[in-house]
Amino acid sequence: MKTLLVTGGAGFIGANFVLQAVAAGNRVVNLDKLTYAGNLQTLASLEGNEQHIFVRGDIGDRELIAALLARHRPDAVVNFAAESHVDRSIDGPSAFIETNVVGTLSLLEATRDHWRTLQGCLSSAFRFLHVSTDEVYGSLGDEGLFTETTPYAPNSPYSASKAASDHLVRAFHHTYGLPVLTTNCSNNYGPYQFPEKLIPLVIQKALAGETLPVYGDGMNVRDWLYVEDHCSAIRRVLDAGRVGETYNVGGNSERANLVVVKTICSILDEVSPLPDGKLHESLITFVRDRPGHDRRYAIDASKLKDELGWTPTHTFESGIRATVQWYLDNRSWVQGILDGSYQLERLGA
């Protein structure tokens, strides 16, 4: 059994990771600030479980981080904590710098100081795993793939803040020797995703019979990664990744946004048809594109496969069907979010 300090563990990917890690027998100390995207209802199944300790707090609170590290003496820190929505970064970039850059720096400093107190095998086995995004690489043309050596060229305030945090993690390894690992993933989807993101947003609007907004011509391409696959990849990197290395995590599922939306529509036509008999695809409406919208992302995850033997278990077809069904079966979880401040409105126009 390992003890993990997980930051951002009430968010979409972080919470899925916490659920998976506890189920695998790990003890998780879960630190989350509970901003708009943090949701403890996602972790309701862990209530009363002694292997899950939730702490509300900020990764920028260095004293709190130091106290948690000293008290729980984790085998690893896994950093999911981040402001992560591109549209929100267009409206207000300062929050992204504060959390993703300044907060990550504070977390790194506290972790470095704790790691220096460890001796022998405790020191050599310790890891700091930083979860990042393929958006730091910028935009691809019609061909090619992002590799771990692709130069960084972020195009949004969000991706710029994540690029800065990646560089800090690298610097703390090369300057101080901190045993770090970095993962850069493609677009995640699946259960418990905040409904401002494309897939859950389209599902909710389609169920309500509302128009389905598609940016630009809808041909922006992303590689789609089912969140449970992503979490299993992170666990594999944590267990066997080479210290100081970066691993790209992809789903081998390139799809244009318009194809994603039409696929969701087709599934909903089967399982939850509109009352007037219309097809959900008739709700699609093209809207003005997002500023600085990268045209294509695509991940080469061969390093992860060749070195650590990891490949995704879900195809896009199986993953998107499971995702649509999850949102149909868990409408109360979504309603708990929509009862708050977010009402599926467009951000970052």
FITOR-732835 format. One record per atom (N, C-alpha, C, O): y, x, z. Coordinates in steps of 0.2 Angstrom, whole numbers, plus 5000, padded with zeros to 4 digits. Atoms other than C-alpha are relative to their C-alpha. Layout:
YXZ ...
This chain:
499450045000 500050005000 500650045000 500750095004 499449975000 501750064995 500649965003 500549905003 499450034999 503450025002 500550014995 500750074994 499549995005 504749994989 500749975003 500749915005 499350035000 506649964991 500249984994 500350024989 499850025007 507049854977 500749975001 500949935005 499350035000 508949814973 500049954995 499849964989 499950055005 509449664964 499349964999 499249934994 500650035001 507749584968 500049925001 499549895002 500050075001 508349404968 500349984993 500449924992 499850025007 508949414950 499449994996 498849984998 500550025004 507949374935 499450054999 498850035001 500549955001 506949534931 499850025007 499250035008 500249984994 507049594949 499649965004 499149985007 500450054996 506349434957 499350004997 498850005001 500650005003 504949434944 499650075002 499050065003 500349944998 504549614949 499850005007 499250025009 500250014992 504549574968 499449965000 499049985004 500650045000 503349434965 499450044998 498950035001 500549975003 502249544955 499850065005 499250075006 500249954996 502349694967 499749985007 499250015009 500350024994 501949594983 499349974998 498949995002 500650025002 500549514974 499550054999 498950055000 500449945001 499849684970 499950045007 499550095007 500249974993 499849724989 500650055002 500550085008 499449954997 501549824991 500449965005 500449905005 499550034996 502849795004 500650014997 500850074995 499350005004 504549754997 500649995005 500649945008 499350014997 506249775005 500549984995 500650034991 499650025006 507349674994 500749995002 500949945006 499350004999 509149704994 500449964994 500349994988 499650035005 510249584984 500749975003 500749945008 499450024998 512049534985 500149924999 500649895002 499950075001 511749354979 500649984997 501049934999 499550025004 513049344966 499749944996 499249914998 500250065003 512949194954 499350004997 499049954997 500749995003 511349264946 499550015005 498950015003 500549994995 510449294962 499849935003 500249895004 500250074998 509349144967 499450015005 498850035002 500550004995 508249144983 499449954999 498949965001 500550055002 507348994976 499450034996 498850014996 500549965004 506449114964 499550035005 498950045003 500549974996 505649194979 499749965006 499549985011 500250054995 505249034989 499250015002 499150005007 500749994999 503349074987 499950065005 499350065008 500149944996 503649234998 500349985007 500250025012 499750024993 504449135013 499450015005 498949985004 500549994994 503549195029 499550054998 499150075003 500449955001 502649335020 500350075003 500850095001 499849944996 502749495031 500150064995 500450114997 499949945005 502649605015 500649994996 500850044992 499450005003 504349545009 500649995005 500649945009 499450004995 505949585019 500649994995 500850044992 499450015004 507549505011 500650025004 500650015010 499349984997 509249585015 500549994995 500550014990 499450025005 510849515008 500550065001 500750085007 499649944999 511949665004 500250034993 499950014988 499749985006 512849764991 499750084999 499750115004 500249935001 512149934983 500650045001 500550105002 499449964999 513949994985 500150015007 500650055009 500049994993 513749985004 499650065002 499050055004 500549944999 513150165007 499750005007 499250025008 500350004993 512950135026 499449965000 498949985004 500650055000 511849985023 499450044997 498850035000 500549975003 510850085011 499650055004 499050065004 500349944996 510650235022 499649975006 499150005008 500350034994 510150115037 499349984997 498849985001 500750025002 508750035026 499550054998 498950055000 500449955001 508150195020 499750035006 499150055006 500249974994 508050265037 499549965004 499049995007 500450054996 507250115045 499349994996 498849995000 500650025004 505950075031 499650054997 499050054995 500349945003 505650245024 499649984993 499049994993 500450025006 505150175006 499750064997 500050124997 500349955005 504050274994 500450004994 500450064990 499650005006 505250224980 500649955001 500549905005 499550055001 506850144976 500049984993 500050024988 500050035007 506850024961 500749974999 500849915002 499350035001 508649984955 500049954994 500149974989 499850055005 508849824946 500749975001 501049944996 499350034998 510549784954 500550014994 500650074993 499649995006 511749754939 500449934999 500049884999 499750055003 513049644932 499750004992 499750064990 500449995005 512049604916 500249964993 499949964988 499950055006 512849474904 500650024996 501150034998 499449975005 513849544889 500649955000 501149985000 499550055000 514849384888 500550005006 501150005005 499650004994 515449394906 500450075000 500950075003 499749935000 515849584903 500650004996 501150044997 499450005004 517049534889 500649965004 501149985003 499550034996 517949414901 500350045005 500950035007 499849974994 517949524916 499750075001 499250075004 500449945000 517449704913 500050045007 499550085009 499949964994 518049774930 499449995005 499250035008 500650024996 516549684940 499450054998 499050065002 500649965002 515349784929 500150075001 499650105003 499949944998 516149944932 499950015008 499650065010 500149994993 516149914951 499350005002 499150045006 500750004998 514349864952 499550054996 499250095000 500549965004 513449954938 500250085000 499750124999 499849934999 514450124940 500150025007 499750065009 499849984993 515250134957 499449995005 499250035009 500550024996 513850044965 499350044999 499050065004 500649965001 512450144957 500150075003 499750105005 499849944997 513350304962 499950005008 499650055010 500150014993 513350244980 499350005002 499150035007 500750004999 511550204979 499750074999 499250095003 500349935001 511150374972 500250055005 499750095007 499849964995 512150464985 499649995006 499350045010 500450024994 511250374999 499350025000 499050055004 500749995002 509550394991 499950085000 499450105003 500149935000 509850584988 500050035007 499650075009 500049974994 510350615006 499449985004 499250025008 500650024996 508850515013 499450054997 499050075001 500649965003 507650615001 500050075002 499550105003 499949944998 508350775007 499750015007 499550075009 500349994993 507650735025 499249994999 498950015004 500750015001 505850705018 499750074999 500050124997 500449945000 504550845020 499449994996 499149944996 500650005003 503050895010 499849954995 500249944991 500250055005 502050755001 500549945000 500549914994 499550065000 503350625006 500650014995 500849974992 499549985004 504650724997 499850004993 500149974988 500249995007 503650764981 499849934997 499849924991 500350065002 502950584980 500649954999 500549904996 499550055000 504650494982 500349994993 500350044989 499750015007 505450414966 500649955001 500649915005 499550045001 507050334961 500049974993 500150014988 500150035007 506750214946 500649964999 500849915002 499450045002 508250154937 499949964994 499649984989 500150045005 508150004926 500649994996 501149964998 499450005004 509250004911 499849964994 499349924993 500050045005 509449924894 500050044993 500350104993 499949975007 509249964875 500750004997 500950034992 499350015002 511049914873 500450065000 500950064997 499649945000 511650084878 500050044994 500450084992 500149975006 511050144861 500549984994 500550014989 499650035005 512250034851 499649964995 499249924998 500250055005 511849944835 499650044995 499850094992 500449975006 510449984822 500249964994 500449914994 499950035006 510549954804 499349964998 499049945003 500650045001 509149854795 499350045001 498850005002 500649964999 507849994798 500150055006 500750065008 500049964994 507450114812 499949975006 499949915007 500250034993 507050104830 500450055005 500550115004 499749964995 507850164846 499450045003 498950015005 500449964996 506950314854 500350025006 500950015007 499749974993 507250404871 500550054998 500950075003 499549955002 508250534861 500549974996 501050014994 499550035004 509350414852 500750015004 500749995010 499449994996 511150454856 500349945002 500249884999 499750064997 512150334867 500649984996 501050024994 499450035003 513450224858 500149935002 500149884998 500050074997 513750074869 500749974997 501250004996 499550045003 514849934861 500349955004 500849925001 499750054996 515249814875 500150035007 499850085009 499949984994 515949834892 499350015005 499250055009 500650004997 514249794899 499650064998 499450105003 500449945002 513249924889 500350065002 500050115003 499649944998 514650054893 499850015007 499850075009 500149994993 514350024911 499350025002 499250065006 500749984999 512450034910 499950084997 499650115000 500149935002 512650194900 500350055005 500050105006 499749954995 513750274913 499550015006 499450065009 500550004995 512450224926 499450054998 499150085003 500649965002 511050304916 500250085000 499850125003 499849934999 512050464915 500150035007 499950095008 500049984993 512350474933 499350015003 499250065007 500749994997 510450454937 499850064997 499550105001 500249945003 510150594925 500350065003 500050115005 499649944997 511450704933 499850015007 499750075009 500349994994 510750674950 499350035000 499250075005 500749975001 509050734944 500250084999 499950125002 499949935002 509750894936 500550045004 500450105005 499649964995 511050934949 499750015007 499850065010 500250004993 510250884965 499250005001 498950015006 500850005000 508350874960 499749945002 499149935003 500250074998 508250694965 499449984994 499649984988 500550025005 506550634957 500149934997 499949885000 499850065003 507150504945 499649984994 499250024992 500350025006 506450394932 500449954997 500849915001 499650055003 507350284919 499649964995 499349994991 500350045005 506750134909 500649974996 501049944999 499550035004 507750064895 499649944996 499249964992 500450055002 507049894890 500449964994 501049964994 499750055005 507349764876 500249945003 500149935009 499850074997 507849584878 499549975004 499049955001 500550034996 506949504892 500049925000 500649904998 500050084999 506449314893 499449985004 498950025005 500650024996 505249214904 500349965005 500949945006 499850044994 505249114920 500650035004 500750095005 499549994995 506749114932 500650044997 501050075000 499449975003 508049174919 500649965001 500649904999 499450044999 509849124923 500249974993 500250004988 500050035007 510248994909 500750014996 500849974992 499549985004 511749074902 499750054994 500150064989 500349965005 510549184892 499749964994 499649904995 500150045006 510049134874 499449955001 499549895000 500650055000 508249064877 500149955005 500049895003 499950064996 508548964893 500649964999 500549905000 499450045002 510248904887 499849954994 499949894995 500250055005 509448834871 499549955002 499649895000 500550054998 508048754880 500349955004 500249895003 499650054996 509248664892 500449964996 500449904997 499650045004 510448614879 499549954995 499749894994 500450045004 509048554868 499749945004 499649885001 500350054996 508248454882 500549945001 500349885002 499450054999 509948364885 500249974993 500649934993 499750025007 510148334866 500750024998 501049994994 499449985002 511648434865 500050054994 499450074993 500049955005 512248554851 499750075002 499850095008 500349934998 511348724851 500550054996 500450064990 499649965003 512648854848 499750074998 499350105002 500349945003 512149004837 500650044998 501050024993 499549965001 513349154836 500050024992 499450044990 499949975007 513949204818 499549974995 499549904995 500550035005 512549184805 499350005003 498849985000 500750014996 511149194818 499550054998 499050055000 500449955002 510449344810 500050075004 499750125002 500049954996 510749464824 499350015003 499049965006 500749994999 509049544828 499950035007 500250085008 500249974994 508249584845 499350015001 498949974998 500750004999 506649644851 499949965007 500249985012 500150044994 505949514864 499450025004 498950035001 500549984995 505049564879 499949955006 500349945009 500250054994 504149444891 500150045007 499850095007 499849964994 504749484908 499450025004 499550085008 500649984996 503049494916 499750074997 499550115001 500149935003 502649634903 500450055002 500250115004 499549954998 504249724908 499850025007 499850085008 500249984993 503749714926 499450055001 499450095005 500649965000 502049784923 500150074997 499950125000 499849945002 502849924913 500350045005 500250105006 499649964995 504049974927 499550025005 499650085008 500549984995 502549974939 499650064998 499450115001 500349945003 501650094927 500450065000 500150125002 499549945000 503150214925 500050025007 500050085009 499949984993 503350214944 499450045003 499450085006 500649974997 501550254947 499850074996 499650124999 500249955004 501350384933 500550044996 500350094992 499549975004 502950424924 500250075002 500150095008 499849944998 503550604923 500750005002 501149985000 499450004997 504950644934 500650034995 500450084992 499449985004 506650654925 500049974993 500449984989 500150035007 505950564910 500349934999 500449895004 499950075002 506550404901 499549974996 499250004992 500650045003 505350274895 500349944997 500649905001 499850075003 505850134882 499549955001 498949975000 500550054999 505049974885 500249944995 500749914996 499950055005 504849854871 499449954999 498949965002 500550055001 503949694866 499649994994 499249954993 500350005007 503449734848 500249934997 499749914993 499850075002 504349564844 500749994998 501149965001 499350015003 505849584833 500149934997 499749914993 499850075003 506649414829 500749995000 501150015004 499350025000 508349354823 500149955005 499749915006 499850054995 509249244835 499849934997 499649895001 500150065003 509149104823 499249985000 499149925001 500750015000 507249124822 499849985007 499349935008 500150024993 507149114841 500249935001 499849895004 499850074998 508148954842 499549954996 499449904999 500450055004 507148874828 499350005003 499049945003 500750004996 505448924837 500049965006 499649925007 500050044994 506048844853 500149924998 499749885001 500050075003 506548684843 499349984998 499249924999 500750035002 504848674835 499549995006 499249945006 500450014994 503948694852 500249935003 499849895005 499850064997 505048554859 499949944996 499849894999 500250065004 504748444845 499349975001 499149915001 500750014998 502948454850 499949975007 499649915008 500150014993 503048444869 500549955003 500449925008 499550054997 504648344872 500549984995 501150004994 499650035006 505348254856 500649975003 500649935008 499450044998 507048184856 499949934999 499449914995 500150085000 507147994859 500149974994 499849924992 499850045006 507947954843 499650034994 499750004988 500549985005 506548044833 500350064996 499950084991 499849945004 507648184826 499750065002 499450075008 500349934999 507048364825 500650045004 501250035003 499649974996 507848474838 500450054996 501050074998 499649965004 508348594824 500649974997 501150014995 499450045003 509648464818 500650015005 501250005003 499549994995 510648514834 500350074999 500850085003 499749935001 510948694828 500749994997 500849964992 499349995003 512848734826 500250075000 500150105005 499849935001 513448894820 500850015003 501249975001 499450004997 514948954831 500350074999 499950124997 499649935001 516249104830 499650055004 499450045010 500449954997 515349264833 500350035006 500950035008 499849964995 515449364849 500350064998 500150104994 499749935002 516649514849 499650055001 499250065006 500449945000 515749674845 499349995001 498950035004 500750025000 514149584843 499550054996 499650054990 500449955004 512849724839 499549964996 499249914997 500450045005 511849674824 499250015001 498949955000 500849994999 510049744828 499950055005 500150105005 500349964995 509149814842 499250004999 498949954997 500750005001 507349874840 499750075004 500050125003 500249954996 506349984852 499350034998 498950004995 500649965001 505050124849 499750015007 500050065011 500349994993 503950114865 499450044999 498950045004 500649965001 502650234858 499950055006 499350075008 500149954995 503050364872 499749975006 499250005009 500350044995 502550234885 499349994999 498949995003 500750015002 500950194876 499650065000 499150075003 500449945001 500450374872 499950035007 499450065008 500149974994 500850444889 499749965006 499349995010 500250044994 500450304901 499649944998 499349915003 500550055002 499350184891 500349935001 499849885001 499750075000 500550034892 500149974994 500550004989 499750045006 500749904879 500149935003 499849915008 499950074998 501349724881 499449954999 499049974994 500650055000 500049584884 500249944996 499749904994 499850065003 501049444877 500350014993 500750064992 499650005006 501549414859 500649955001 500749925006 499450044999 503249324856 499749935000 500049895003 500250075001 502249164851 499749985007 499949925009 500350034994 501249154867 500550005006 500549965010 499549994995 502749214878 500549945000 500749925005 499450055000 504049094871 499749935002 500049885004 500450064999 502748944872 500049995008 500149945011 500050004992 502448994891 500749995003 500749955008 499450014997 504249004894 500349934999 500649905004 499750075000 504748834887 499649965004 499949915008 500450044995 503348754897 500250015007 500249965011 499849984993 503948844913 500649965001 500749935006 499450034998 505648774911 499949925000 500349885003 500150075000 504948594907 499749995007 499849935010 500450014994 503848614923 500550015006 500349995012 499649984994 505248684934 500849984999 501250025000 499350025001 506848574930 500450005007 501050015006 499650004993 507248564949 500350075001 500950085004 499749944999 507548754949 500650014996 501150044998 499550005004 508648744934 500649965003 501249985003 499450054997 509648594942 500350035005 500950025006 499749974995 509948694957 500550054998 501050065002 499549965003 510948814946 500649964997 501149984998 499550045004 511848684936 500449965005 500949945003 499650034995 512348604952 500650045003 501050025007 499549954997 513448754956 500550014995 500849964992 499449995004 514848834946 499950014992 500350004988 500149995007 513948864929 499749944997 499349915000 500150075004 513848714917 499850014993 500049974989 500249985006 513148804902 500650014995 500550004989 499449995004 514848834895 500050074997 499750125000 499949945003 515248974883 500450055004 500950035006 499649944997 515849144890 500250054995 499850064990 499949945004 516649294882 500249994993 500050034989 499850025007 517349204867 500650054997 500850044992 
